[in-house]
Amino acid sequence: MKKFTALFFACTALVACQNTWNYKGKSYTSTSEVVGVMVADQDAYTSQIKPLIRPVTDKNLVVVVPSRTYFMENHLRVLREGTPNLTMAAIDANPGFATGYSEYINLPKWIETKKIYPSIEVKVVDVPTSILPTDQSDALIMTLTPKLGARDQWYFHSAKNGKRAIQGDNGVVELFDRWDSMLDAVKTAAMQ
């Protein structure tokens, strides 16, 4: 998520005065063009995931992600702390938001493709929600940043080990490697 976060905040800071987006060393003047390239990267990542021979646990996974509306409204509220005149139109025009949200929505698909769990249920919610784990299921919940300078965070909940923040390796530069590291973090949490 490091590249997303950097693009997200760089684009947000410049959204009112810049119509050029930089992604993976290339400049784009069209928001739809850069979003298309970013989404194509996510699709390419999905297609190259190699599934495990068998799931690492017998439990199921419940993944809770915010709705796109809640995601956008929350980030507008947070970013208005530093930029009071920021509008939803500016947020909508920012490719970092569209592709950042799609990363959140794609993570359950990537976990399912990797076959870390035998079954995954995705809950898209309009308000912050916590799902308690059971002996039969773990929970993975996206919590959106509550204030400027903080970051969105995935939390893994298990009946055995409680709640803990998980994330991929922020030191990884390559996009696919970073997403692999997030899948590894989920796999490790599932095995404990």
C-alpha positions in Angstrom: 0.0 0.0 0.0 3.0 2.3 0.2 2.9 3.3 -3.4 -0.8 3.8 -3.2 -0.4 6.0 -0.1 2.3 8.1 -1.8 0.3 8.5 -5.0 -2.8 9.1 -2.9 -1.4 12.0 -0.9 0.7 13.4 -3.7 -2.3 13.5 -5.9 -4.5 14.9 -3.2 -2.2 17.7 -2.4 -1.9 18.6 -6.1 -5.4 17.7 -7.4 -6.6 21.3 -7.6 -3.5 22.5 -9.6 -2.3 19.5 -11.5 -3.6 17.4 -14.3 -0.6 15.2 -14.7 -0.3 11.9 -12.8 2.9 10.0 -12.4 2.8 6.2 -12.0 5.6 3.7 -12.3 7.9 6.3 -13.9 5.4 7.4 -16.6 3.4 10.6 -16.7 -0.3 10.6 -17.7 -2.4 13.6 -18.5 -5.7 11.7 -18.4 -7.1 10.5 -15.1 -9.0 7.7 -16.8 -5.8 6.6 -18.6 -3.7 6.3 -15.4 -6.6 4.6 -13.6 -6.9 2.1 -16.5 -3.2 1.3 -16.2 -3.4 0.9 -12.4 -6.5 -1.3 -12.6 -4.7 -3.4 -15.4 -1.9 -3.9 -12.9 -4.3 -5.2 -10.3 -5.9 -7.6 -12.9 -2.5 -8.8 -14.0 -1.6 -9.4 -10.4 -4.7 -11.5 -9.9 -4.0 -13.6 -13.0 -0.4 -14.5 -11.8 -1.3 -15.6 -8.2 -0.3 -19.2 -7.7 -2.8 -21.0 -5.4 -1.6 -23.0 -2.4 -2.0 -26.7 -2.6 -4.5 -26.5 0.2 -5.8 -23.8 2.6 -3.6 -23.2 5.6 -6.6 -23.4 8.0 -10.0 -25.1 8.3 -11.6 -21.8 9.3 -13.4 -19.5 7.1 -12.6 -15.8 6.6 -15.0 -12.8 6.9 -13.6 -9.7 5.2 -15.2 -6.3 6.1 -14.5 -3.4 3.7 -16.1 0.0 3.6 -18.4 0.9 0.8 -17.0 3.1 -1.9 -19.3 5.9 -0.7 -18.1 5.6 2.9 -14.5 5.3 1.7 -14.7 8.5 -0.3 -16.7 10.5 2.3 -14.3 9.5 5.1 -11.2 10.6 3.1 -12.8 13.9 2.1 -13.6 14.6 5.8 -10.1 13.7 6.8 -8.4 15.6 4.0 -10.5 18.7 4.7 -8.6 19.0 8.0 -5.6 20.2 6.0 -7.5 21.5 2.9 -10.8 22.9 4.0 -12.0 23.8 0.5 -11.4 20.3 -1.0 -14.5 18.9 -2.8 -15.9 15.5 -3.6 -15.4 16.3 -7.2 -11.6 16.7 -6.6 -11.6 13.4 -4.7 -13.5 11.7 -7.5 -11.0 13.1 -10.1 -8.0 11.7 -8.1 -6.8 8.3 -9.4 -5.2 7.4 -6.1 -8.7 7.1 -4.5 -10.3 5.0 -7.2 -7.4 2.6 -7.4 -6.7 2.6 -3.6 -10.3 1.5 -3.0 -10.1 -1.2 -5.7 -7.0 -2.6 -3.9 -9.1 -2.9 -0.7 -11.9 -4.6 -2.7 -9.4 -6.9 -4.5 -7.6 -8.1 -1.4 -10.4 -10.7 -0.6 -10.3 -11.9 -4.2 -6.5 -12.3 -4.0 -6.8 -14.2 -0.7 -9.4 -16.5 -2.3 -7.3 -16.9 -5.5 -4.3 -17.8 -3.3 -6.6 -20.3 -1.4 -5.4 -19.3 2.0 -8.9 -20.0 3.4 -11.4 -22.6 2.3 -14.2 -20.0 2.2 -14.3 -16.2 2.2 -17.3 -14.0 2.8 -17.0 -10.3 2.0 -19.1 -7.7 3.8 -19.2 -4.2 2.3 -20.5 -1.8 4.9 -21.5 1.9 5.0 -20.5 2.4 8.7 -17.5 1.2 10.6 -18.3 -2.4 11.6 -16.4 -4.9 13.7 -17.0 -8.6 13.2 -16.1 -10.9 16.1 -14.2 -14.0 15.1 -15.5 -17.4 16.1 -14.0 -20.9 16.4 -15.1 -21.4 12.8 -14.0 -18.1 11.3 -11.4 -15.3 11.4 -12.1 -11.7 10.5 -10.1 -9.3 8.4 -11.4 -5.7 8.7 -10.3 -2.5 6.9 -10.4 0.5 9.3 -10.2 3.8 7.6 -8.0 6.6 8.9 -9.7 8.8 11.4 -7.5 11.8 11.1 -5.0 13.6 8.8 -1.5 12.0 9.0 -2.9 8.5 9.9 -3.3 5.7 7.5 -6.0 3.1 6.7 -5.2 -0.2 8.4 -6.2 -3.8 8.1 -6.9 -5.6 11.3 -6.9 -9.4 11.7 -9.1 -10.9 14.4 -8.9 -14.6 15.5 -10.7 -16.3 18.4 -7.3 -17.7 19.5 -5.0 -14.7 19.2 -7.3 -11.7 19.3 -7.0 -8.5 17.2 -3.8 -7.2 15.6 -2.8 -4.9 12.8 -1.4 -6.6 9.7 0.2 -5.1 6.7 2.5 -6.0 3.8 6.1 -5.1 3.8 6.3 -1.3 3.4 9.9 -1.6 2.3 9.1 -3.5 -0.8 9.3 -1.3 -3.9 7.8 -3.5 -6.6 4.0 -3.5 -6.8 3.4 -7.2 -7.2 6.0 -8.0 -4.4 4.2 -5.6 -2.1 0.8 -7.3 -2.7 2.5 -10.7 -2.3 3.8 -9.5 1.1 0.3 -8.6 2.1 -0.9 -12.1 1.2 2.0 -13.5 3.1 0.9 -11.5 6.2 -2.7 -12.8 5.9 -1.3 -16.4 5.4 0.9 -16.1 8.5 -1.9 -14.7 10.6 -4.2 -17.5 9.4 -1.7 -20.2 10.4 -1.3 -18.9 14.0 
